[in-house]
Structure formats: C-alpha cells, structure tokens
Amino acid sequence: MANRSSWDHYFMDIARQVASRATCDRKHVGALLVRDRTILSTGYNGSIRGAEHCDEAGHMMENGHCVRTVHAEANAIIQAAKNGVRIDGATIYTTASPCWPCFKLIANSGCARIVFGEFYRDQRIFEYAAKLGIELSALGEAAASGRAAV
C-alpha cells in the first residue's frame, strides 16, 4: 500500500493551493471548510468583490495592517453562506492561524475545529478555543515550532 497523506495534511495541502489565489502580497493565506471529509467552501485573502486588489492598487494600510483585503477565513465562511452551505461542526483548515476577528467569526459560525499551518500573531485564540471547546491544532511549520495541538 502506498504511503498516503493524513486527511489533515491532504486538506492543508489544498488550503496552500487556495492561498496561491490571494491578491495581497503581504501575506498569502488560504482557508478550507471541511465536514465529513468533504470540502464545503474555500477562501483566500483578497479585496472586496469588484474592488481593486492590492497587487493592482497598492495596500490600504492602517496600524501596520493592510485593510483592503477580506481574510481567507472570512471569505470561506462568506462563500458558504452565499451558497447556502451549512458549516456547523466543520473543520477549518487555514495556512496561518486566525487573527482575533477571524477567530470570532469561526467560533460564531459553529466550526468545531481549527487546523493551522503557521502561527500568526494572536495568542488569545488558544485561551478562547479552550474555553469554547473548539479544537485548535497546529500542523506543519506551527507544529514543528512548538505550537502543537491545544
């Protein structure tokens, strides 16, 4: 039998491919919503639909962050909602751990698990994931750097 990737690695590889569509060159992030080993929705960081992208118009900076883009996790949740796809109980795979605003969206959307590929910025997600019963798992770079499953 061939050496097959685990489901987590398989879906994270797809999230990395989704990230290649990102239009903000400051950080390419991809997200994938999955339930029962079925992809429900994808998202990457990019501008509001129909608006100019960072790679066309430049960055819109506030407090050291580009605010022109909608984050990958938010876009995956929005895409599911737009298409009437229920994501309650899903796992979200994201190439970078969610920022605080995206974590709140993920928690309120009913996702049961977050798998991330690199730690990005906000420690609060660990405390609140534990309080809320959301499984938070590091994979790849994050796991290697000591950000193991919480």
C-alpha positions in Angstrom: 0.0 0.0 0.0 1.3 3.4 -0.9 2.2 5.9 1.8 -0.8 8.2 1.9 -1.1 11.6 3.4 -3.2 12.0 6.5 -6.6 13.8 6.0 -5.2 16.8 7.8 -2.2 17.1 5.6 -4.3 16.4 2.5 -6.7 19.3 3.3 -3.9 21.6 4.4 -2.2 21.0 1.0 -5.4 22.1 -0.7 -5.5 25.2 1.6 -2.0 26.1 0.4 -3.1 25.8 -3.2 -6.1 28.1 -2.4 -3.7 30.6 -0.9 -2.0 30.9 -4.3 -5.0 32.8 -5.4 -4.5 35.6 -2.8 -4.2 39.1 -4.1 -2.4 40.8 -1.2 1.3 40.2 -1.5 1.9 41.0 2.2 0.6 37.5 3.2 -1.0 34.8 1.1 -3.5 32.8 3.2 -5.9 30.1 2.1 -8.8 28.5 4.1 -10.8 25.4 3.5 -14.0 24.4 5.3 -14.5 20.6 5.6 -17.0 18.3 7.2 -17.2 14.5 6.9 -14.1 14.7 4.6 -16.0 16.8 2.1 -14.9 20.3 1.1 -17.7 22.7 1.8 -16.1 26.1 0.9 -12.8 27.8 0.2 -11.5 31.3 0.7 -8.3 33.3 0.2 -7.4 36.8 1.2 -8.4 39.3 -1.4 -10.3 42.6 -1.9 -14.0 43.1 -1.8 -15.6 41.6 -4.9 -15.4 44.1 -7.7 -12.9 46.3 -6.0 -9.2 46.8 -6.9 -6.7 44.3 -5.4 -3.5 45.2 -3.6 -1.5 43.9 -6.5 -3.3 46.4 -8.7 -3.8 49.5 -6.5 -1.4 49.1 -3.6 -2.0 48.4 0.0 -4.5 50.3 2.2 -2.5 50.4 5.5 -3.9 51.1 9.0 -1.8 50.5 12.1 0.7 48.3 10.2 -2.0 46.1 8.6 -3.4 46.1 5.1 -7.2 46.5 5.4 -8.0 46.4 1.7 -8.4 42.6 1.9 -11.1 40.3 3.4 -9.3 37.5 5.2 -9.3 33.9 3.9 -11.3 32.5 6.8 -14.0 35.2 6.5 -14.1 34.6 2.7 -14.6 30.8 3.2 -17.4 31.5 5.7 -19.0 34.1 3.4 -18.8 31.8 0.3 -20.5 29.0 2.3 -23.3 31.4 3.4 -23.7 32.8 -0.1 -24.2 29.3 -1.5 -26.4 28.1 1.4 -23.9 25.6 2.8 -24.2 24.7 6.4 -20.8 24.7 8.2 -21.9 23.9 11.7 -19.5 21.3 13.1 -17.0 21.8 10.3 -13.2 21.9 10.5 -11.5 25.0 9.0 -8.0 24.5 7.6 -6.1 27.7 7.3 -2.5 28.2 6.2 -2.0 30.8 9.0 -3.7 30.8 12.4 -6.7 33.1 12.5 -6.4 36.7 13.7 -8.7 37.7 16.5 -11.6 39.0 14.4 -11.5 35.9 12.1 -11.3 33.6 15.2 -14.6 35.2 16.4 -16.2 34.6 13.1 -15.1 31.0 13.1 -16.4 30.4 16.6 -19.7 32.0 15.9 -20.1 30.1 12.6 -20.2 26.8 14.6 -16.9 25.3 13.4 -15.7 22.7 15.9 -12.0 22.5 14.9 -9.3 24.8 13.5 -6.2 23.4 11.9 -3.5 26.0 11.1 -0.2 25.7 9.3 1.7 28.6 10.9 1.2 30.7 14.0 0.2 34.2 13.1 0.2 36.9 15.7 -2.7 36.4 18.2 -2.3 34.3 21.4 -5.9 34.9 22.5 -7.1 32.2 20.1 -5.6 29.5 22.3 -7.3 30.6 25.5 -10.7 31.2 23.9 -10.6 28.0 21.8 -10.1 26.0 25.1 -12.9 28.0 26.8 -15.3 27.4 23.9 -14.5 23.8 23.3 -13.1 24.4 19.8 -10.2 22.0 19.0 -7.2 24.0 17.8 -4.4 22.0 16.0 -1.1 23.1 14.7 0.2 21.4 11.6 3.4 21.6 9.6 5.5 24.7 10.5 3.5 25.6 13.5 3.7 22.1 15.0 7.5 22.0 14.4 7.9 25.3 16.2 6.1 24.0 19.3 2.6 25.2 18.5 1.2 21.7 18.9 -2.5 20.8 19.3 -4.1 22.6 22.2 
